[in-house]
Amino acid sequence: METVRIEYKGDLRTECTHVKSGQVLITDAPVDNNGKGMAFSPTDLLATAYGSCMLTIVGIYCKNHEVEMNHGYVTVEKIMVSDPRRVGCLNIILDFSGNNWDAKTQKKVELAAMACPVAKSVDPLMLVQFTFKFQ
């Protein structure tokens, strides 16, 4: 069964439908690649998937280990490179300040985040740099 259906809408734009839920998102080519930059680009979605996956996996870890998680957010900076054009680097900041986790829990959360399926699926040539904030 298909997971996503993607339709080209013209003018370097696509409409992506999550088949099971019916949720829709639009992608647009970025300005530096002949587009309008009016929505997520496909490479923005890659960066988003990476950060969202890490945060979700930490949430699953906390739920399964009865660790209270009151705060968490991720920011991702995507850096493109050329020849070939691709995502060359992601700078990911995971902020869990305010959870008051001890050092042992912090380490386990870091290990959980690093084990996310998206991280295991991207090309190893893409540099990914992480910063974890707990305070």
N, C-alpha and C positions, 0 to 999 in steps of 0.2 A: 504494500500500500504506500502511496506517495505521502511524503511528509509536508512538502512545500510545493505550491504551484506558482510559477513566476511568469508573468505576462509582460512583454515589451509594450510600453505605452507610447513610444515615439519620443523623439528629442532626448535620447539617452536616459530615459526614465523607465523603471520597472515597477510593477505592482506585485508584491509577494504576499501570498495567502497561506497561512498556516492551516492545512487542510482540516485537522481535527477540531480546532476551535473556531475557525473562520476569521481569526484576527488578520488584519491586513497592515502591511507597512510598505512605504514607497522608498525606492532608492533613486538616486540621481548621481550622474557622473560629477566629480568635483570640478571646480573652476579650472584648476591646473591641468585638467585632462578633458577639455572641450565641453564640460558640462556647466550647469547653472549652480550647482552646489546648494540646492534648495532642500535637500533631504540627506539622510545617511547615504554615503557611498558604499559600495560593496566592501571596500577595505576598512571603512569605519565600522561596518558590521563585524568584521573579523576582530577588530580591537574591542568592540563592545562584547562580543561573544567571549573573548578571553577573560575580561574583567568580571562579567556577569557569572561566568562559570565558576571562577574562583570564589566569588562571594556566595554563590549557591552551595558549593561544596563545603565551605566553612559553616554555613547554616545547617546543612545536613549533619556535619560532624557534631556541632553543638547540640542539635536535637537528639541525636543518637547517644550522646554521652552526658546528657542532662547538664550541659554547660549553658548558663544563662547568657544570651547574646542580645543586648539592648541597643547596640549601635554598630553599624558597619557601613562603610561606603568605599567605593573604588573610583579612582580617576585614572584615565589612560591617555597618554600622549602617544600618537602614532606618527612615526617618521618614515616618510617614503624615500626610496632610493631608486636610481635608474640603472639601466643596462644589466639586467632587465628591470623594468618598472615593477616594483613590489614593495611590500611593507618590509623595511629594513630593520626597524627597531620599535619596540613598545616599551615605554616607561610607565610602569604600573605602581600606583601608590594605594595600598590597602590600609584604611584607617579604622581601627577598632578601639580607639580611645574611648574611655568611659565605661568599658566593660569590667574593669578592675580584675582582669585575669592575672593569676600568678605566672611566674616565668615558665613553669612546666606546661601550663595550658597554652600560653603564647606559642611555645615551640610546637606543640601539637597542632595548633591552628595553622601555623606557617606550613607545616608538612602536609596538612589536609589541602590547603589552598594550592600548593605546588603540584598536587596529584590530580588536578582537574582534567577531565577528558579533552578539553580544547587544548590545553598545554601539551598534552601527549599527541596531539594531532597535527600540529603545525611544523613547518619545515625547520630543522635545526639551524639553518643559516640565518633565520630571523633572530636577532638579538633581543632578549627580553630582560629588562632590569626591574627589580622589585624593591620597594621600600615598604616595610611594615611599621605602622604606628600603633602603639598600644597605650600611650600616655597623652 
